[in-house]
Amino acid sequence: MACQKTRKEVADVVVRAIREIEKNENITEETRFWDDLGVDQETRRGYFRPIRKQLDDNDCVVSGLAAGDLEKCVAVKDVVDKFSKSLRPRGGR
């Protein structure tokens, strides 16, 4: 089966994961890491594994993206975009 996750589905996973990590229910896609949360680049790297764990499943795998790629993200929507673009069908199907 092909990876059929929509950007909206990815956004839901990313926002929920970052809310849990930061313990802040007010986080949205528009939230800016430094300006709104005071979150530095190293902290952003820490978002990678929990998000990847939730997005990898029987149909989809995160490919070509690493924790360091999240360092330059300015807002949550940037993380959503990176994960959305990195999803591939598991097993190349």
Phi, psi and omega in degrees: 000149181277158175283117186241019181293132178275165176300322179299317179295318177296316180301318179300316180295312183297311181298315180299316181296315181292324175300316181294315181297315183273354182053050184216105182285352181273357181291134176230181176298332183277350182299130179263132187299307184281310185295320185264328187243344185069028183269125182272178184297319181298319178297320179299325177302324182292347178284339190301304186298312180299323180289313179302318181302323181281334182270329177290127177211197182297334184255332188235149174221141175281124185228137175076018180231138180230165181306319181298337179293341181274349184300323184271000178293132181268323184227165179304322181299332177292322176294317178303312181299316181297315179291321179301317182285342184266352182287131179228157174297136177295133179076013177072015180284000000 
